[in-house]
């Protein structure tokens, strides 16, 4: 990947981002959300934040960042975070996980009759992943499935989209059978869209959550299964370790952690052991 030289500003007619501005952005997003931006992300940061400068009426990056540091509102801090998060998702992404999930849900339902299983999708993005979890639970356990799903994200904008549960009719990852069974097709002005059926949305609680927050007790009862996929790649090693320790702390003994295909936590052997392809068991 080509990286920008540290002293080279990104220039357009409207705004200029200096290397000092970029370093301030890197520090602030790491402090606020744990996200580690490398030098090659300067152009991405520039393109995403210029929109926010226009909307907030600031004349430049230095002025905007100074306003944040000197008493920016929670709303503006949230907008700053929203601009710099990356949201790539699809229904049933990394499909092998959902085949494994069917077996895991059935086994736990037998082992723990009468108790609702708790799942956590902690990078819900625009909702495809938590709805995929809900569809899988319904297919594996039937209409009477006792499953509760917490779907969280740090980005309030995508979370609002997830709660609406409306997608293009050609959304990736859905079979014709699942489209028919789990979605309603839009008509008239809504033609070309689909919406998740109420029985799929019902077990899901959407909420904002920052994985670097100290407020983990707010998540409630321990989770049986956690999906934390393609999240840790945005954190440095120290932040990864802290987040893994917190995740360990909110899971039941023997709970399962599903992670992204490029994530490897073998250096956290005292917390989790590898149980399958990018699936870890809590120790």
SEGU-757790 format. One line per 8 residues: number of its first residue (from 1); their letters; for each residue x, y, z of N, C-alpha, C, O. Coordinates in steps of 0.001 Angstrom, whole numbers, plus 500000, padded with zeros to 6 digits. Each point is the difference from the previous one (the first is absolute). Layout:
BEGIN
NUM> a> X Y Z X Y Z X Y Z X Y Z  ... .
This chain:
BEGIN
1> xxxxxxxx> 500838 498812 500000 499162 501188 500000 500875 501240 500000 500967 500073 500758  498707 500917 498394 500759 501232 499954 499670 500842 501219 498829 500155 500347  502184 500390 500305 499807 500845 501166 500380 501428 499664 500931 500240 499231  498345 500707 501347 500327 501397 499810 501206 500364 500857 500087 499566 501148  500818 501201 498334 501117 500494 500797 499449 500879 501101 499018 500716 499804  501621 499226 501363 499465 500682 501178 499853 501500 499801 499104 500607 500585  501742 500000 498614 499978 501448 499862 499135 500470 498836 499894 501204 499766  499484 497869 499497 499251 500379 498811 498545 500262 500344 499297 499069 500392 .
9> xxxxxxxx> 500217 502176 499476 498595 500272 500281 499115 499539 498856 500429 499947 498848  498325 499719 501487 499007 499697 498977 499285 501313 499707 499433 500612 500905  500590 499824 497837 499520 501338 499685 498865 499942 498984 500103 499312 498985  498826 501403 501289 498966 500289 499034 499720 501488 500133 500561 500664 500871  498586 499853 498284 499745 501432 500023 499334 500441 501298 500159 501145 500422  499090 497944 500218 499208 500392 501158 500756 499904 501310 499972 500947 500787  500710 497930 499479 500673 499782 501280 501408 499450 499767 500296 499434 498948  500548 500741 502041 501333 499405 499995 500183 499228 501296 499759 500524 501087 .
17> xxxxxxxx> 500675 498213 498787 500307 499210 501190 501512 499882 500125 500651 499396 499147  499907 501176 501907 501436 499891 500230 500317 498686 500690 499101 499321 500496  502163 500323 499536 500406 498782 500707 499668 500114 501487 499676 499001 500643  500406 502220 499907 499657 500196 501418 498511 499755 500233 499617 499402 501006  499537 501064 498056 498561 499737 500114 499725 498497 500006 499222 499498 500811  501432 499801 498269 499782 498560 499895 500435 499281 501269 499314 499087 500458  501815 501313 500113 500459 499371 501234 499029 500250 501143 499811 499133 500854  499568 502047 499172 498994 500280 501029 498784 499097 499820 499451 499486 500974 .
25> xxxxxxxx> 500132 500324 497777 498874 499095 499729 500339 498594 500468 499182 499344 500644  502011 500193 499038 500421 498650 500407 499946 499849 501520 499516 498992 500515  500981 502011 500190 500003 499927 501466 498581 500020 500552 499671 499220 500894  499485 501667 498582 498657 500151 500542 499134 498772 499752 499254 499588 500889  500829 499817 497918 499163 498828 499731 500506 498791 500783 499213 499123 500355  502077 500819 499916 500521 498908 500837 499524 500165 501432 499608 499024 500639  500422 502203 499871 499554 500244 501373 498498 499749 500136 499537 499481 501015  499721 500890 497964 498538 499940 500095 499434 498620 499689 499033 499571 500629 .
33> xxxxxxxx> 501561 499730 498404 499396 498752 499523 500979 498840 499916 499606 498889 499644  501661 501345 500676 500983 498930 499941 500490 499699 498599 500810 499092 499814  498712 501656 499187 500359 499737 498606 501412 500492 499725 500348 501134 500330  500461 498005 499063 501389 500329 499683 500110 500255 498500 499889 499073 499197  500329 502188 500428 500119 500380 498593 501468 500087 499617 500772 500685 500672  499630 498629 498254 501388 500115 499577 500140 501139 498997 499007 500566 499543  502239 499761 500123 500291 501196 499205 499317 499988 498643 499674 501059 499464  500105 497754 499973 499392 499905 498684 498526 500352 499961 499393 499985 498929 .
41> xxxxxxxx> 500012 500334 502222 498572 500316 500051 499723 501498 499915 498856 500418 500179  502159 500398 499553 499790 501442 500021 498978 500449 498958 499151 500840 500297  500916 498620 498501 499044 500392 498964 498581 499598 500384 499056 500752 499760  500787 498067 500834 498681 499550 500444 499461 500931 501083 498838 500403 499952  501998 499937 501016 499580 500897 501079 499586 501349 499429 498980 500561 500400  501806 499956 498671 499691 501282 499382 498625 499977 499340 499183 500892 500226  500562 498082 498955 498742 499964 499251 498796 499852 500923 498935 500552 499723  501226 498710 501369 498871 499783 500900 499721 501208 500892 498841 500309 500277 .
49> xxxxxxxx> 502202 500368 500169 499795 501109 500927 499654 501316 499312 499422 500884 500632  500916 499266 498093 499647 501256 499330 498488 500221 499998 499528 501129 500137  499724 497791 499708 498531 500131 500060 499557 500530 501349 499083 500816 500089  501586 498707 500973 499625 500455 501338 500377 501461 500218 499282 500734 500679  501833 499687 498749 500382 501408 500108 498944 500887 499344 499619 501030 500555  499913 498571 498275 498980 500790 499304 498719 500073 500831 499407 501068 500150  500170 497776 500391 498742 499954 500736 500066 500789 501302 499004 500585 500425  502168 499433 500208 500139 500685 501290 500433 501460 499844 500038 500747 500977 .
57> xxxxxxxx> 500289 499656 497791 500337 501399 499756 501408 500412 500374 500280 501193 500116  500615 497848 500077 501381 500333 500346 500802 500301 498733 499735 499450 498931  501254 501438 501218 500766 500475 498846 501217 499147 499690 500636 500185 498962  499700 498876 501932 501151 499157 499750 500106 498903 501042 499287 500013 501003  501603 499041 498754 500167 498868 500907 500491 500434 501373 499509 499514 501019  501454 501395 499012 500553 500444 501291 498907 500615 500865 499934 499744 501202  499208 501070 498183 498923 500645 500750 499003 498958 500506 499554 500063 501145  500102 498982 497996 499039 498958 500388 500542 499141 501138 499291 499733 500970 .
65> xxxxxxxx> 501946 499840 498915 500597 499143 501027 500180 500758 501307 499837 499430 501079  500496 501837 498828 500125 500821 501205 498648 500082 500714 499935 499903 501225  498988 500276 498006 498663 500067 500593 499635 498690 500697 499386 500013 501067  500991 498853 498329 499745 498712 500637 500754 499878 501323 499434 499609 501021  501840 500731 498940 500851 499851 501183 499616 500964 501114 500220 499705 501175  499211 501439 498471 499670 501025 500987 498529 500023 500349 499409 501067 500164  500008 497774 499948 498616 499948 500462 498996 499615 498941 498860 500465 500037  501532 498693 499015 499056 499529 498995 498852 499236 500642 500202 499258 500962 .
73> xxxxxxxx> 498604 500922 498512 498829 499318 500542 500103 498501 499755 500751 499557 499131  498494 499666 501637 499967 498562 499781 499495 499678 498601 500448 499040 499373  498611 501773 500144 499477 499783 498652 501104 500180 498961 500102 499215 499057  500724 501817 501115 501044 500230 499013 501091 498938 500087 500527 499564 498977  499810 500022 502238 500964 498899 500139 499471 498751 499302 500756 499277 499350  497939 500473 500787 499414 498829 499348 500070 500132 498487 500276 499018 499310  499481 502171 500165 500116 500224 498562 501434 499756 499532 500224 499417 498939  500731 501030 501852 501419 499790 499689 500301 498502 499907 500646 499550 499053 .
81> xxxxxxxx> 498888 499691 501923 500211 498551 500000 499277 499354 498816 500564 499146 499316  498194 501261 500446 499239 499440 498881 500736 500168 498674 500001 499102 499158  500624 502063 500668 500714 500276 498747 501172 499047 499789 500337 499673 498862  500277 499886 502217 501267 499280 499879 499881 498495 500214 501008 499295 499969  497785 500204 500245 499833 498551 500100 499796 499412 498611 499503 500668 499093  500887 498076 500759 499875 499289 498728 498928 498931 500138 500017 499218 500951  499056 500745 498109 498874 499071 500090 499890 499166 498722 499436 500434 498996  501116 498364 501075 499912 499054 498894 499281 498762 500516 500476 499355 500933 .
89> xxxxxxxx> 498399 500310 498480 499233 498874 500516 499119 499428 498898 499868 500586 498925  499534 498265 501357 499074 499352 499077 499255 498924 500781 500452 499581 501066  498428 499978 498417 499299 498894 500633 500842 498729 499876 500562 499716 498942  499516 499533 502143 500680 498708 500055 501443 500079 499477 500482 499092 499323  500182 502004 501004 501407 500154 499644 500822 498961 500763 499724 499722 501167  501279 499708 498180 500779 498883 500563 499031 498879 500396 499813 499685 501176  499593 499742 497806 498853 499094 500148 500282 498807 500900 499085 499498 500653  502166 500033 499399 500303 498829 500829 499647 500236 501465 499686 499052 500720 .
97> xxxxxxxx> 500363 502203 499727 499646 500290 501387 498540 499676 500288 499670 499546 501095  499473 500679 497951 498569 499787 500239 499639 498518 499959 499051 499577 500660  501698 499628 498571 499817 498546 500059 500405 499493 501389 499313 499160 500581  501805 501353 499947 500446 499602 501341 499017 500484 501060 499751 499309 500988  499695 501882 498799 499069 500571 500976 498754 499141 500167 499482 499877 501110  500033 499536 497818 498832 499120 500097 500273 498884 501013 499178 499749 500881  501959 499590 498998 500346 498912 500917 500186 500522 501423 499570 499361 500960  501067 501795 499173 500250 500557 501330 498701 500383 500701 499842 499748 501194 .
105> xxxxxxxx> 499246 500847 498086 498717 500393 500598 499196 498777 500434 499420 499981 501085  500552 499013 498070 499239 498790 500341 500591 499302 501214 499269 499550 500882  502049 500362 499160 500650 499340 501137 499722 500752 501295 499725 499375 501025  500341 501933 498951 499791 500787 501215 498537 500006 500420 499696 500041 501192  499399 499919 497837 498586 499939 500347 499670 498702 500728 499147 499986 500887  501527 498916 498743 499801 498710 500665 500640 500013 501388 499415 499510 500966  501789 501056 499124 500737 500030 501263 499357 500915 501028 500109 499759 501202  499216 501298 498330 499472 501013 500916 498520 500255 499709 499628 501116 499638 .
113> xxxxxxxx> 499524 497865 500515 498568 500167 499693 499365 501021 500939 500325 500073 501185  498760 500712 498249 499279 500955 500821 500685 501337 500179 499409 500919 500567  501826 499216 498964 500706 501280 500137 500253 500580 498620 500476 499306 499102  499204 501965 500735 500234 500658 498718 501501 500120 499746 500756 500382 500893  499669 499295 497901 501393 500166 499611 500244 501458 499655 499176 500637 499343  501956 499888 501100 500335 501408 499732 501148 500070 499010 501053 499396 500205  498730 501349 498717 501017 500214 498980 500314 501488 499941 499135 500837 500256  502106 499483 499406 500396 501395 499842 500731 500172 498679 501021 499360 499749 .
121> xxxxxxxx> 498452 501499 499428 500690 500433 498782 500511 501405 500291 499219 500950 500046  502100 499183 500150 500487 501294 500476 500577 500898 498914 500695 500972 500295  499017 498700 498447 500288 500911 498889 498846 499871 499017 500167 499515 498881  498661 500929 501558 498757 499736 499269 499933 500722 498671 499304 499546 499092  501400 501566 500768 500006 500788 498766 498562 500264 499556 499179 500422 500815  500504 499342 497932 498660 500290 499482 499012 498846 500214 498903 500017 499442  501474 498992 501355 499044 499001 500462 500031 498641 499356 499359 499071 500493  501374 500784 498409 499981 498708 499318 500455 498854 500903 499437 498907 499946 .
129> xxxxxxxx> 501583 501340 500886 500507 498915 500840 499023 499608 501105 499709 498810 500124  499765 502110 500687 499039 499552 501023 498749 499371 499415 499458 499059 500581  500072 501440 498280 498833 499350 499384 500361 498605 499493 499163 499098 500029  502065 500716 499511 500444 498654 499605 500008 499070 501212 499640 498828 499887  500770 501692 501276 499970 499202 501232 498561 499615 500344 499726 498854 500355  499367 502104 499537 498605 499726 500338 499385 498983 499040 499260 499114 500428  501040 501007 498278 499496 499027 499031 500540 498610 500295 499267 499013 499935  502025 500914 500393 500619 498706 500305 499367 499375 501231 499746 498796 500024 .
137> xxxxxxxx> 499998 502008 500995 499377 499486 501221 498601 499460 499717 499620 498946 500509  499623 501777 498684 498648 499554 499662 500046 498697 499212 499204 499093 500245  501721 500815 498817 500119 498799 499181 500497 498808 500815 499600 498863 499749  501272 501399 501228 500586 498909 500787 499073 499510 501104 499947 498804 500285  499320 502121 500338 499243 499661 501208 498492 500101 499832 499254 499596 500892  500287 500931 497989 498569 500106 499777 499419 501292 500544 500695 500812 500611  498001 499356 499150 499328 501256 500347 500004 500276 501498 499875 501152 500415  500265 497821 500389 499991 500184 501454 501401 500212 500561 500209 499879 501207 .
145> xxxxxxxx> 500737 500432 497941 501391 500167 500424 500113 501040 501110 499521 501126 499867  501124 498474 501236 500229 500918 501115 501389 500600 499830 500972 499526 500589  499108 501512 498607 501281 500642 499680 499833 501505 500107 499014 500560 499521  501949 500090 501107 500031 501457 500081 501322 500471 499405 501058 499448 500303  498877 501571 498855 501184 500485 499301 500212 501477 500309 499111 500819 499762  502051 499523 500762 500393 501401 500150 500831 500354 498772 500996 499339 499705  498594 501702 499583 500713 500451 498805 500499 501417 500255 499201 500931 500100  502093 499233 500003 500549 501301 500347 500985 500482 498947 500543 499214 499222 .
153> xxxxxxxx> 499673 502088 500772 501004 500615 499142 500336 501360 500592 499185 500592 500708  502004 499900 499004 500391 501330 500467 499440 501092 499099 499891 501156 500410  499753 498477 498358 499535 500951 498992 498480 500104 500066 499296 499063 499622  500199 502063 500853 498560 500160 500172 499264 500079 498671 498829 499632 499914  501848 500844 499055 499357 500146 498690 499644 498638 499412 498870 499794 499557  502087 499271 500434 499714 498684 499427 499053 499210 500896 499228 499172 499516  500832 501081 501785 499110 499291 500919 498542 500390 499756 499105 499159 500090  500663 502105 499605 498641 500443 499667 499510 499312 498738 498830 499629 499905 .
161> xxxxxxxx> 502057 500201 499131 499647 499283 498780 499680 498544 500309 499059 499435 499443  501727 499958 501445 499764 498608 500378 498625 499822 500636 499299 499030 499712  500325 501889 501133 498697 499893 500665 498840 500067 499014 498955 499392 500231  501218 501336 498682 498928 500068 498998 499825 498667 499294 498881 499637 499635  502207 499629 500167 499909 498666 499402 499548 499984 498557 499359 499044 499563  500962 501993 499692 499609 500101 498596 501251 499943 499124 500985 500692 500260  498961 498469 498694 501175 499759 499164 499593 499925 498530 498823 499829 499683  502162 500302 499417 499691 499786 498581 499557 498554 499770 500465 499089 500686 .
169> xxxxxxxx> 498655 500706 498371 499482 498657 499729 501081 499046 499518 499847 498782 500098  501248 501766 499381 501099 499148 499530 501156 499957 500996 501147 499781 499609  498560 500426 501670 501041 499994 501033 500799 498701 499957 499441 498918 499820  501873 501207 500349 500885 498838 499903 499786 499034 501154 499717 500410 501125  500423 498301 498582 500032 498973 501029 498691 499302 500282 499966 499068 500804  498950 501352 498558 498689 499418 500281 499579 499041 498888 500033 500349 498820  499574 498448 501568 499464 499054 499024 498551 500367 499694 499366 500749 500743  500126 498719 498166 498601 500243 499634 499063 499502 501098 498971 500614 500279 .
177> xxxxxxxx> 501403 498259 500341 499164 499438 501068 499948 500932 501209 498932 500225 500570  502230 500320 499820 500022 500910 501156 499292 501318 499687 499331 500573 500860  500819 499893 497929 499284 501211 499604 498496 499824 500194 499323 500879 500534  500175 497989 499030 498558 499740 500074 499548 499787 501444 498927 500458 500394  501890 498852 500386 499580 499621 501347 500141 501134 501015 499154 500156 500881  501907 500629 498997 500354 500933 501072 499808 501479 499674 500232 500854 500855  499343 499462 497910 499894 501403 499601 498663 500280 499334 499354 499108 499449  500253 502156 500618 498831 500493 499289 500496 500890 498864 500886 500832 500197 .
185> xxxxxxxx> 498546 498992 498627 500419 500803 498845 499234 501318 499965 498796 500051 500255  501931 501006 499423 499376 501301 499892 499170 500117 498732 500311 499376 498986  498638 501421 501075 499157 500245 498835 499851 501508 499814 500307 500786 500896  499224 499594 497942 499784 501416 499729 501289 500784 500112 500992 499672 499348  498998 501366 501479 501192 500837 500183 501165 499228 500599 501151 500417 499873  498558 498450 500783 501043 499188 500636 500437 498812 499137 500731 499127 500467  498829 500842 498301 500391 498901 499129 501522 499971 499845 500646 501044 499907  499918 497736 500066 501451 499855 499922 500667 499900 501344 501225 499920 500087 .
193> xxxxxxxx> 497959 500085 500991 500547 499856 501350 499342 498808 500694 498955 499506 499576  501684 500053 501493 499454 498945 500851 500114 500451 501456 500850 500822 500344  498283 498629 500502 500040 500331 501427 499911 498725 500811 499217 499106 499677  501592 500804 501386 499979 498791 500822 498636 499848 500657 499376 500981 500404  500177 497780 499695 498716 499734 500635 500100 500233 501515 501084 499880 500571  497803 500448 500075 500021 500297 501438 500599 498894 500856 500662 500280 501000  499113 498463 498616 500531 498898 500821 501519 499924 499962 500613 499420 500897  500007 501161 498069 501461 500049 499933 500528 501167 500825 501035 499879 500655 .
201> xxxxxxxx> 498265 501244 499317 500437 501181 500746 499715 499889 501499 500697 500607 500813  498281 498618 499549 499516 499984 501383 501062 499646 501041 500049 500665 501034  500808 498328 498756 500948 499635 501061 501226 500911 500091 500866 499775 500845  499224 501253 498298 501212 500817 499931 499818 501315 500744 499021 500717 499791  501927 499587 501074 500071 501297 500670 501173 500779 499401 501153 499597 500153  498564 501494 499179 501049 500838 499428 500417 501054 501016 499161 500617 500656  502144 499578 499462 500476 501005 500943 501396 500474 499608 500771 499260 499390  499540 501975 500968 501328 500539 499764 500938 499477 501078 499662 499999 501184 .
209> xxxxxxxx> 501513 499560 498400 500995 499556 500983 501401 500192 499432 500283 499656 498852  500579 500902 501981 501400 500235 499659 500833 498913 500676 499991 499892 501227  500714 499317 498005 500773 498889 500564 501150 500464 500883 500569 499194 500736  499782 502075 499209 501027 500526 500893 499389 500696 501216 500713 500601 500804  497967 499313 499322 499301 500603 501136 500239 499177 501268 500210 498790 499916  499763 501850 501260 500103 499239 501249 498668 499419 500457 499943 499307 501016  498984 500970 498243 498649 499694 500466 499522 498628 499556 498876 499872 499515  501939 499113 500638 499637 498660 499535 498897 499355 500838 499285 499123 499516 .
217> xxxxxxxx> 500576 501306 501727 498951 499423 500843 498610 500286 499435 499049 499283 500309  500826 501754 498870 498697 500360 499429 499484 498953 499018 498830 500036 499618  502027 499035 499970 499586 498981 499034 499111 498930 500627 499354 499236 499282  500606 500702 502043 499071 499089 500662 500540 498596 500181 501196 499802 500210  497902 499219 499705 500349 498602 500254 501077 499513 499033 500128 500525 498895  500651 498462 501524 501079 499505 499127 499477 499451 498675 498862 499542 499901  501994 500518 499091 499648 499525 498666 500479 498570 499775 501060 499597 500480  498132 499645 498775 500397 498656 499594 500896 500049 498761 500934 499209 499868 .
225> xxxxxxxx> 498776 501715 499239 500716 500099 498728 500223 501468 499669 499087 500817 500119  502127 499511 499468 500339 501367 499606 500560 499986 498582 500915 499235 499696  498542 501601 499448 500562 500249 498673 500762 501324 500068 499409 501068 500160  501905 498837 499715 500858 501191 499975 500900 499854 498777 501178 499663 500116  498252 500594 498724 500680 499657 498744 500475 501255 499273 499254 500957 499793  502013 498993 499832 500607 501093 499232 499896 501335 500740 499765 501049 499401  500417 498876 501910 500014 501190 500848 501413 500255 500511 500501 501123 499942  500133 497825 500556 501312 500138 500635 501075 500492 499037 501017 500539 500436 .
233> xxxxxxxx> 498773 499284 498266 500992 500442 499022 500171 501518 500028 500994 500517 499490  498049 500201 501099 500101 501455 500072 500644 500479 501295 500175 501202 500201  500181 497854 500687 500598 500340 501280 501476 499635 500024 500427 499077 499306  500357 501651 501499 501376 499572 500218 500005 498844 501000 498967 499658 500576  502215 499743 499622 500076 498775 500799 499516 500215 501429 499277 499162 500538  501109 501943 500078 499608 500250 501391 498483 500139 500117 499401 499487 500946  499977 501201 498100 498544 500157 500028 499313 498665 499755 499000 499692 500649  501521 499511 498423 499456 498666 499755 499969 499190 501286 499001 499357 500323 .
241> xxxxxxxx> 502094 500683 500394 500107 499210 501221 498962 500434 501041 499354 499162 500629  500495 502147 499544 499023 500499 500970 498580 499602 499605 499203 499592 500844  500492 500529 497874 498659 499656 499540 499738 498503 500172 498912 499607 500422  502070 499561 499256 499845 498554 500188 499756 499646 501462 499182 499132 500303  501524 501536 500597 499799 499741 501425 498585 500366 500426 499374 499285 500783  500124 501836 498696 498631 500408 500322 498982 499025 499408 499028 499636 500662  501195 499946 498101 499085 499031 499384 499978 498709 500815 498934 499444 500267  502235 500090 500119 500105 498812 500856 499153 500182 501252 499328 499068 500443 .
249> xxxxxxxx> 500706 502130 500122 499287 500271 501245 498491 500031 499884 499307 499858 501007  500155 500325 497776 498538 500055 499843 499441 498735 499340 498848 499976 499567  501989 498964 500360 499555 498736 499415 499859 498923 501059 500667 500029 501034  498453 499021 498692 499877 498831 500861 501209 499086 499803 500632 500014 498944  499678 499203 502066 501062 499001 499864 499643 499076 498843 498875 499508 499910  502091 500260 499209 499747 499162 498844 499295 500704 498863 499673 499379 498989  500086 501926 501166 499373 500771 498928 500893 500062 498774 501200 499738 500077  498204 500608 498798 500726 499977 498733 500156 501403 499426 499061 500795 499983 .
257> xxxxxxxx> 502147 499484 499549 500331 501281 499378 500315 499765 498529 500958 499302 499668  498238 501281 499456 500207 499916 498555 500740 501261 499547 499571 501112 500307  501532 498723 498970 500806 501144 499585 500180 499995 498479 499608 499050 499323  500990 502021 500151 500178 500135 498564 501078 499088 499451 500841 499499 500747  499133 500286 497946 500903 499031 499378 501467 500415 500106 500882 499145 499917  499399 502148 500266 501392 500453 500076 500454 500254 501430 501085 500538 500221  498092 499078 500756 500317 500273 501406 500449 498721 500702 499415 498933 499814  501626 501199 500990 500584 498848 500685 500349 500396 501427 500759 500944 500218 .
265> xxxxxxxx> 498691 498342 500747 500205 500347 501401 500699 498891 500774 499714 499782 501177  501196 499524 498165 500714 498918 500675 500915 500517 501105 500431 499223 500852  499878 502089 499150 500818 500545 501081 499154 500330 501229 500519 500540 500976  498176 499139 498988 499124 500172 501162 499519 498629 500469 498820 499795 500284  502136 499271 499787 499649 498597 500294 499392 499806 501376 499255 499044 500220  501056 501857 500718 499408 499843 501329 498554 500473 500046 499305 499776 500992  500234 500881 497935 498622 500474 499925 499130 499130 499096 498859 499686 500342  501681 499928 498512 499240 499257 498992 500870 498925 499368 501214 500157 499873 .
273> xxxxxxxx> 498146 498746 499733 500714 498993 499224 499278 499797 498670 498774 500071 499923  502002 499679 499051 499436 499828 498662 499176 498714 499967 500484 498927 500359  498260 501204 499201 499115 498844 499958 499628 499598 498583 499605 498860 499756  500517 502062 499326 499657 499731 498606 500572 501095 499135 500807 500801 500471  498800 499250 498297 500514 501010 499080 499526 501387 500436 498839 500365 499817  502096 500404 500768 499740 501337 500561 498845 500005 501003 499225 500954 500070  500677 497968 500701 499052 499924 501111 500789 499621 501241 500741 499017 499996  499099 501765 501068 500743 499777 501234 499045 499685 501143 498871 500490 500037 .
281> xxx> 501604 498676 500904 499207 499660 501183 500568 500718 501214 501210 500007 500227  497907 500589 500540 500418 500715 501215 500456 499031 501059 499320 499014 500284  501836 501261 500306 500524 499172 501087 499598 500585 501342 500346 499447 501044 .
